[in-house]
Structures are given as structure tokens and as C-alpha cells.
Amino acid sequence: MIRLGYPCENLTLGASTNHTLRLASLDEEKVRARVAENLRDLERILRWNAQEGFRLFRIGQHLIPFASHPRFPYDWARAHGEELGRLGALAKALGQRLSLHPGQYVNPGSPSPKVVERSLAELRYSARVLSLLGAEDGVLVLHLGGVYGDREGTLRRFVENLRDEGEVLRYLALENDERLWPVEDVLRAAEALGVPVVVDTLHHALNPGRLSLGEALRLVFPTWRGRPKVHLASQDPGKRPGAHALAVAEADWEGLLAALPAPADVMVEAKGKEGGLPRAALGFLHP
């Protein structure tokens, strides 16, 4: 069985969990207003997803805007923990699996101590959100980041800087990228940390290393204690390699189906969000 989801916002509802503000506007009243908007929209999306058959949702990284920044003006976990717990219980009751995916600027393998410090702060914030949601099967997806001219040294730093981050490691899953880190290298870091690997199909097509998609999936699925997660996307033909298309192409969907070694949760990364599924996938929403 395949379960499907999409990231951050619902275009049908006009709802988003990524409402944010500028750092220059970081005062408590404005932040609380954005958080309230994000949490209201999260509830709307969860209820809509359950009706329409979606079982996964990636929460926007700006759910609590700038929560990991030193200038954040209040104790966000204390202020919003009860509401996050309520929404997490709702997600569980509705059969929704939640995740977060910090951006490319989060680089625990960086040689810069300041970058590492900021990266760990963002990862701790993300893991804390999932903990407050009570997301037992939640996933915190992360790329390995740059290579910095020393692949092996970067890999060692990445592992060393995350080794003692217990709450982060509880949810962490590592993802391959389209340029620098193919699945086999990501798997080395994941095995060292005891965390699973997410295979992104578009990234793998652009940066396959030595593995076919089927081989990559067969290698990483055993790293998952629960249901494995996969990212599915198609290339936008008019943009740079790795840019997501409005919708997933039927051929990419069929290619994933043929390669899957077992049931999986599939995050559809398309610009069309909930409308980005290929026609052949719609039957999986209401099996």
C-alpha cells in the first residue's frame, strides 16, 4: 500500500503553514499573529487531507517563524505547546503522518562553527515541534549540505556534530541531493548516526552514483523502523536541474512503482501541491 502526501500548503484551501515575517519585524505581537495563522491553517489542512485521502503532510519550516534565532522574543514552546499537542493528537486521530524539512542553509557538516551552531539550533527547534506534536512517526528530513572541498572530512564533521543530539536523532532522516551526495554516501552518514534514509527520485535521477533507483530503495528501506518514506518529483523542463515541475509525470510515477521493494509513504514534491499527483496515483488516495 502506498500513502501519499505533499508539503507545506494547500492551494485548494488557500492555506499555508509557512506564513512568516521579516527578521526586522520580529516582535512578539507580530510573531504570535503569524503562529496563530499557521496553526489555524494546519488544522484546516489536516481535516481536508483526511477527507481527501492524503495521509502525509510536511509542515512548513516557518510554523514558528525565526524560532531558532537568538532574537526570538518569547518562549515559543511554552506559549504554543498546548495547541501543538492538540493538533498532534488530531493528526494522529485522522491518520496523518507529519514531517519537517529544514532548508539548504542548515549544514551541520560545515567547517564554520557559526554555521554549525545556527544549524543545530534550527534542527533542535524542528525536533521540538515534532515532540510537542507527539508525532511518534514524525520525520525530520535533512540534506548533508556542502562538500567544502573535503568529502570525507565533511562526512566526519556531520556525524560528529549530530552524534549527541538525542531529540534530533529521534526524528532525523537523511536525504540524497541532485549534485553532491548520492544515496550511497548518504547511507554512510545515516548508518553512523543510526537514522534512516529518504530517497528523492528526482535527485537520484540527476545524481545516481552507482545505483539504480530500485537498488537504492532496496538498500535504504531496511534503515527504517517504521514505514519508509520516499520523495517523488519530476523535473521542470524549463528550469535548472532539480527544479520541481507543477505535477509529477506519469512516467516518473510508474518508474517509482516499478522500483519500490515494499509499501511506502510517498511525499509528492510538486509545485501544484495537492494537485500535483499524476492521474494514475489518484486511486491510492481512496484504496
C-alpha positions in Angstrom: 0.0 0.0 0.0 1.2 3.5 -0.8 0.2 6.5 1.2 0.6 10.0 -0.3 1.2 13.5 0.9 2.5 16.9 -0.1 4.4 19.8 1.5 3.6 23.0 3.4 0.5 24.4 1.9 -2.9 23.5 0.3 -3.7 25.5 -2.8 -7.3 24.3 -2.8 -7.9 25.8 0.6 -5.5 28.7 0.2 -4.0 27.5 3.5 -0.3 27.5 4.4 1.8 26.5 7.4 4.6 28.8 6.3 3.3 32.3 7.0 6.3 34.3 8.1 7.7 37.8 8.5 10.9 39.7 8.1 13.6 39.5 10.8 13.4 43.3 11.1 9.7 42.8 12.2 10.5 40.3 14.8 8.3 41.4 17.7 6.1 39.3 19.9 2.8 40.5 18.7 3.6 40.0 15.1 5.1 36.6 15.6 2.2 35.4 17.7 -0.2 36.5 14.9 1.8 34.6 12.3 1.9 31.5 14.5 -1.8 31.6 15.1 -2.4 31.8 11.4 -0.1 28.9 10.7 -1.7 26.7 13.4 -5.2 27.5 12.2 -4.2 26.6 8.6 -2.6 23.4 9.8 -5.8 22.2 11.3 -7.7 23.1 8.2 -5.2 21.2 6.1 -5.2 18.1 8.4 -9.0 17.9 8.2 -9.1 18.3 4.5 -6.4 15.7 4.0 -8.3 13.2 5.9 -11.4 13.7 3.8 -9.5 13.5 0.5 -7.3 10.5 1.4 -3.9 12.2 1.9 -2.0 10.6 4.8 1.2 12.6 4.9 1.8 16.3 5.4 5.1 18.3 5.7 4.7 21.3 8.0 6.3 24.5 6.8 9.6 25.3 8.4 8.3 28.7 9.4 5.5 27.3 11.6 7.0 29.3 14.4 8.9 32.0 12.4 12.5 32.5 13.5 12.0 30.3 16.5 15.7 29.2 16.4 17.0 32.8 16.1 18.7 34.4 19.1 16.4 37.4 18.8 13.2 35.4 19.1 11.1 37.3 21.7 9.4 34.7 23.8 9.3 31.1 25.0 7.5 29.6 22.0 7.4 26.0 23.3 5.7 27.1 26.5 3.3 29.5 24.7 2.3 27.1 21.9 3.0 23.7 23.4 -0.6 23.0 24.4 -2.0 23.9 20.9 0.7 21.9 19.2 -0.2 18.9 21.4 -3.9 19.3 20.4 -3.1 19.4 16.7 -0.7 16.5 17.0 -3.5 14.4 18.7 -5.8 15.5 15.9 -3.3 14.4 13.3 -2.9 11.0 14.9 -6.7 10.6 15.1 -7.0 11.5 11.4 -4.2 9.1 10.4 -1.8 11.9 9.3 2.0 11.4 9.4 3.8 14.7 9.9 7.3 15.9 8.9 9.6 18.9 8.7 12.4 19.6 6.2 14.9 22.4 7.1 16.3 24.3 4.1 19.7 24.2 2.4 21.2 26.7 4.9 21.2 24.1 7.6 24.6 22.5 7.3 25.9 20.6 10.4 28.9 19.4 8.4 30.1 23.0 7.7 33.7 23.9 8.7 32.3 27.1 10.1 31.4 26.9 13.8 28.8 29.7 13.4 27.1 27.8 10.6 27.1 24.6 12.7 25.7 26.5 15.7 22.8 28.0 13.7 22.2 24.7 12.0 21.9 22.8 15.3 19.6 25.5 16.7 17.2 25.0 13.7 17.3 21.3 14.0 16.6 21.4 17.7 13.6 23.7 17.0 12.3 21.3 14.4 12.7 18.3 16.6 11.0 20.1 19.4 8.0 20.9 17.2 7.6 17.2 16.4 8.0 16.3 20.1 5.3 18.8 21.1 3.0 17.4 18.4 3.5 14.0 19.8 4.4 12.8 16.3 5.6 9.3 17.1 6.2 8.6 13.4 7.3 12.1 12.6 10.3 12.7 10.3 12.9 15.5 10.2 14.4 15.4 6.7 17.9 16.8 6.2 20.4 17.1 3.3 24.1 16.7 4.0 24.8 20.1 2.6 28.1 21.1 1.0 31.3 19.1 0.5 33.6 22.0 1.2 36.5 20.5 -0.8 36.8 17.5 1.5 34.0 14.9 1.2 35.4 12.6 3.9 36.2 15.4 6.4 32.7 16.8 5.9 31.1 13.5 6.5 33.0 13.0 9.7 32.1 16.6 10.9 28.4 16.0 10.0 28.3 12.8 12.1 30.3 14.2 15.0 28.2 17.3 15.3 24.9 15.4 15.3 26.0 12.3 17.4 24.8 13.7 20.7 21.6 15.4 19.5 19.2 12.9 21.0 15.9 14.7 20.3 17.0 15.5 16.7 18.2 11.9 16.1 14.8 10.6 17.3 13.2 12.0 14.1 16.1 12.6 11.7 16.2 11.1 8.2 18.9 12.0 5.7 18.2 12.7 2.0 20.3 12.5 -1.1 20.7 15.6 -3.3 21.0 16.3 -7.0 24.6 17.4 -7.1 26.9 16.4 -4.2 25.6 13.5 -2.1 24.3 10.4 -3.9 22.4 7.7 -1.9 25.4 5.5 -1.2 27.3 8.4 0.6 24.1 9.5 2.5 23.8 5.9 3.6 27.2 6.0 5.2 26.3 9.0 7.3 22.9 7.6 8.2 24.4 4.3 9.3 26.9 6.1 11.5 24.1 8.0 13.2 21.6 5.2 13.3 19.0 7.1 11.3 17.1 6.2 8.1 17.5 7.5 4.5 14.9 9.2 2.3 15.4 8.6 -1.4 14.4 11.5 -3.6 13.6 10.2 -7.0 14.4 13.4 -9.0 17.7 13.9 -7.1 18.6 10.3 -7.7 17.9 10.6 -11.4 20.3 13.6 -11.6 22.9 12.2 -9.2 22.5 8.4 -9.1 26.1 7.4 -8.2 26.4 3.7 -8.9 22.9 2.7 -8.1 19.7 2.2 -10.0 16.5 3.6 -8.3 15.5 0.0 -7.4 18.9 -0.7 -5.9 18.9 2.5 -3.9 15.4 1.8 -2.4 16.4 -1.8 -1.5 19.4 -0.6 0.3 17.7 2.2 2.3 14.3 0.6 3.2 15.9 -1.6 6.0 17.1 1.6 7.7 13.5 2.5 8.6 12.0 1.1 11.8 8.5 2.1 10.6 7.1 2.8 7.1 9.9 4.0 4.7 9.4 7.5 3.2 10.3 8.4 -0.4 10.2 11.8 -2.2 8.7 11.9 -5.7 9.2 14.8 -8.1 9.5 15.5 -11.8 11.9 17.9 -13.5 10.5 21.2 -14.7 11.7 21.2 -18.3 12.2 25.0 -18.4 14.2 25.4 -15.3 17.6 24.4 -13.7 18.2 20.7 -13.0 16.4 19.8 -9.8 13.6 22.3 -10.1 10.2 20.7 -9.4 7.5 20.6 -12.1 3.9 21.6 -11.5 2.9 18.0 -11.4 4.6 14.6 -11.3 4.8 13.0 -14.7 3.1 9.7 -15.2 6.4 8.1 -16.3 8.1 9.1 -13.0 5.2 7.7 -11.0 5.3 4.4 -12.9 9.1 4.3 -12.5 8.7 4.6 -8.7 6.0 1.9 -8.6 8.2 -0.5 -10.5 11.2 0.2 -8.2 9.5 0.0 -4.8 10.5 -3.1 -2.9 7.8 -2.7 -0.3 4.9 -0.4 0.8 6.0 3.2 1.4 4.9 6.7 2.3 5.4 8.9 -0.8 5.8 12.7 -0.4 4.9 14.3 -3.7 7.0 17.4 -4.2 5.3 19.3 -7.0 4.6 23.0 -7.4 0.9 22.1 -7.6 1.0 20.7 -4.1 -2.1 18.6 -3.5 -2.9 19.0 -7.2 0.4 17.7 -8.3 -0.3 14.0 -8.3 -0.3 12.1 -11.7 -3.7 10.7 -12.7 -2.6 7.1 -12.1 -1.9 7.9 -8.4 -5.3 9.2 -7.6 -6.6 5.7 -6.9 -4.2 5.4 -4.0 -6.0 8.2 -2.1 -9.0 6.1 -1.5 -7.9 2.5 -1.8 
